[in-house]
Amino acid sequence: MDYNFHWRPVFKTLPDLLQSAVLTLEVAILSMILGILFGLALSLIRINMTGPLKWFAVSWIELARNTPALLQLFFFGFGLGAFGIHFSPFLIVLMGLTFNNAGYLAENFRGGFNAIPDTQIKASLSLGMNSFQTYTRIIIPQVLRIVYHPMTNQMVWAVLMSSLGMLVGFRELSGETQFFASKTYRIFEYFAVTAVIYYVLVKIILGISRLIANRLFKY
Amino acid sequence: MTMFSKTLVSLTTAALLLTGATTASADKLDDVIDAGVLRCGVVLDFPPIGYRDANNEPAGFDVDYCKDLAAALEVDHEIIAITWAERLPLIVTNRGDVVFGGTSDTLSRAKTVGFTIPYAIYYAQAIVGADSGIVTVEDMYDKKVAAAIGTVPEQEWLKIAKELGIEGNYQGYQSENEVFLAVAQGKAHAGITTNTTVLPITQQFDTVIAGPRMPWGTDYTSVVGPRMDVTWLNYLNLFVTQQVRSGRYQELWGKYVGGEAPELRIPGVYY
């Protein structure tokens, strides 16, 4: 390869890269929180309801799971843009990731709900709890335990998938990397360092999730 | 060691030495001739310099330059469609032999790849939304401005934006096609491109009109090759001058852009 490595420009802009890594985490965490809320709702609608609401939930899940994440981002960016609806790059990525996360998490939750025996619902109701209490106090805590590790995977996926944001003009970690790489032409060096940053981010997320799991599920 | 083994060892050694010697002396020019194909990186969202025609085939000024160079070398040509940001990596990773892609010959880029003498000259101009109200460059200061990532227009505009503290209004896109779409949809009020692209884009989108010329200098663009392969760059330099001397430069410029081809010499500079 006709190339000499120069690392100085990368280290000079390392603070900017780390700043953009915070943005990556920010959008990934927000999309996970929203994804969990929407995913839970979609899952409950799919299990318990019929008619248009169920069709809506099934369509969301099917589209989120069976189309490329990039197309989903482009839909929220250029697709809605064609109808005069414009969002900032941050919101486009947040909506795209949330849509995708919710679709995948809904199916995780459905698996979790199916793993809880129906008899527990009947027992709760017979003890005088209403449906809301049954779900919030008995069922959902158990479901969250079952889907905890798949949720961690989804969080990692959200961090890595946020890199698609650079294709809609979002300057998160990958976007910032490409910006500096195109400015300095030290392409390999920038993307190598960025790969390391992503690796460390994911390891931190996995470490934190393990700590939380040890605390929550130690019994 | 038997006679047969000795002969085999001698022949192998001779073959290795010969191969080594050939590899050491071969340059990109020889490599291309030996391979029988010239791999050209061309930006195809840069009409009329590089684009896809009605049959989805690569066409334009740069595509014809690639074909002309292949013809001069008496080899086939292969067009590799690239984005602006891929122009330098294509050469550095040896996925292509040469880039015809309106690449400005900046000193910063020259640390990574090699440039020929200029083969085409452009200036930067904006396309703006028909209802954006933008007439002058100053009108763009409080508007959303877009450009393709890794281009000189992006870097020049960001210098201005930084001075004025309006970097937040800037939007970078992967390709010029996305910039044009962003302006056409109203996501951005203005997109910065080259003067030659303005006419075809304003004809393509009803919501886009020609905007002001940008306040930075003329864009001298060069053919790009590997930085350390000086013999290849020499050959490419000769190709650029031959295109002008033969009238082919004017012919292709007239065909794709129209009018008189710009003077390639830089006043006061001796090549």
Interface residues (C-beta under 8 A of the other chain):
Chain A: M1 D2 Y3 G77 F78 G81 A82 G84 H86 P89 M166 L167 G169 R171 G175 Q178 F179 A181 S182 K183 T184 Y185 R186 I187 F188
Chain B: W84 A85 L88 P89 V92 T93 N94 S108 R109 K111 T112 V113 A146 I149 G150 E154 Q155 Q171 G172 Y173 Q174 E178 L181 A182 Q185 G186 K187 P226 R227 M228 D229
